[in-house]
Amino acid sequence: MAKIKLTKNEQKKQKDALKRYLRYLPTLMLKKQQLQIEIRRVESQQQARRAERTALSAQLETWVSVFGEEADLSRLMSLSGVGTETGNIAGVDIPLFKAAELEEKPYDLFLTPLWVDAALAIIRRLAALDAEVYILKKQAELLGEELRITSQRVNLFEKVKIPEARENIRKIQIYLGDQQTAAVVRGKIAKSKLVRVNA
């Protein structure tokens, strides 16, 4: 704890600081709650997309195993990019998933099995789900970092700054009260001496 001056000016400064901390603390606590809610929402979205991806992958694998034909689907389509835009949650800029940008390569309709068209539709959806899960993971990381910083600020205010300001105000009040009492006592002693000298 820093050394404080035991003056009325310092007392006013400490009281102003305490008011400021007490005014900002509820805002920080609200931000912390909002971030926690958003992190839970993002995590549940991630789980839903992963479950959907698992179901689609299983569906695709059964097709390939049923038909037993060799078709290299990975060479027919590739992910060229992910379309995002920026959103803001509780003062944090986060990426929002728009679309997966896929590059499809032409293939011979006579030489490829019939089921490849349906399989490519599923692969499009799988690529979009993978890209969305990646963006959701990025969102969770950014929100988690902001939650960590906000939690540190809440703890700083609750456990350090507010108690410190209250203790400083208490010390200053005690000191100023003692000074005032000492001044009154000195005044009474001086008055009684004057009365004795004049008598």
N, C-alpha and C positions, 0 to 999 in steps of 0.2 A: 504494500500500500504506500502510495506517495505521501510525502510530508505535506500537510495542509497548513495554510495560514489561519490563525484563530482570530479572524476579523469579521465584521458585518458584511463586507463586500464578498468575502469568501463564502459566508453563509448563504447569501443571495445566489451566488454562482452555483453552489451545491444544490440548493432548492430548485433552481431552474433546470439543472441537469436531471434531477430526480423526476421532475414533471415531464421532461422530454422522454426519459426512459420509460416511464409509466404510460405515456401516450403511444410510443412506438411498439411496445411489447405486444399488445393485443393484435396489431397488424401483422407482426412477425408470426405470432401463433396461428393466426388465420391462414397465412401463406403456407405455413408448415402443414396444417391440416389439408389444405387444398392440394398441395404437392403429394401428400400421402395417398389421398383419394385418387389422384390422376395416375400415380405409379401402380396402384392396384388395378385400375381400369386398363392400363396399357398391358400389364402382365396377364390379365384375363383374356384380352384380345390376342395376345401372343399364343396362349394356350389353345384358344379356339382355332386360330389359323394353323397351328401345328397339328391339331387333331384332324382338321379338314385335309391337310396335306398327307397325313398318314393314310387316311381313308382313300384318297385319290391314288396314292402310290400303290396301295394294295389292289385297287381296281385295275390299274395299268398292268401290274405284274401278272394278274390272272389272265388278262387278254393275251399277253405275250406268251405265257406258258400254255394256254389253251391252243393257240394257233401254231405255236412252235416254229414259226418261220423266223428267220433271221432278218431283222430290219434294224439298221443302225439309226435309231431315232435322234441321237445326239448330233449327228452330222446334218440333220435336216433343219434344225432350229437352234439359235443361240441367243443369249441375253445380251443386248447391246447397251442397255442403260436402264436407269430407274428414274421415272418422272416424279419429282417431289415439288412441294411448295412449302413455304415457311409459315408456321402457326405460332401462337404465343399462349402459353399456359402459365399463369402466376408470374409473369415477367420473364419467362424463359422462352427463348426462341428454339422451336423444335421442328424437325422436318416432318412433313405430312405426306404419306404415300398417295400418289395420283395414279400411276400406271407403270407396268413393266414394259419396257421397249424391247421387242423381240425382232430378231432378224431371221426371216424364213428363207431357206434355200430351196430353189425349185427342184422337183423330183419327177421322175417318169411315172405317170399314172398307170401305165401298162405293166411295168416291172415291179412295182411295190404292192404289197398286199392291201386289200380293201380296208382293213381295220386301222391302217396307219393314219387316215384322216381323223378318225375319232381319237386315236392315241395322241395325235398332235394337239388336238383341242385340250386334252387333259394335261399335256405337257405345258401348254400355254398357261393354263390355270395354276399348275405347279410352280412355274417360274414366277408368276405374279404373287403367289403365296410366299415363296422364298424371299422375294424382294420386300414384300410387306412385313414379314417377320424380321428381316434385317432392319428396316426403318423403325419398327416398334422397339427393337432392341436398342437402337440409337436413342430413341425418345426416352426409354427407361434409364439409360446411362446419364443423359443430360438432366433429367428430372431428379435422379438419385444424387447427382453432384450438387444440384441446387438445394435439395433437401438437406444434405450434409452441412452446407454452408449456413442455411437458415437455422438449422438445429443448433449449430455452434453459436449463432448470434442470440438465439432465444436463451440458451444456457448462460452466455456472457451477461446478458441483461438480468436474468433471474437470479443467478448465483453469485455474480461479481459486482456489476455496476450499481444495481439498485441497493443491495445491502451496504455496499461501500459508501454510497451517497448518504444513506440514512445514518450510518455510523459517524460520518464526518459532520453531518448536521448536529447530531447528538453531542459530539465532542465540542463543537463550536458553541452550542447553546450552554453547555455546562461551564465552559471557560468564560463566556460573556456574562453569565449569571454570577459566577464567582467574582468577576471584575466589578460588576455593578454592586454586589454586596460589600466588597472591600471598599468601594468608593463611598457608599453610605456610611460604613463604620468609620472611615477616615474623617468624613464630614462631621459625624457626631462627636468624635474625639476632639477635632479642631474646635467645634462649637463649645464643648464643655470647657476646653482650655481658655477660650475667649471669655466665657462667662466667669471663670475663676479669676482671670486677669482683671476684668472690669469690676469684679466685686470687691 
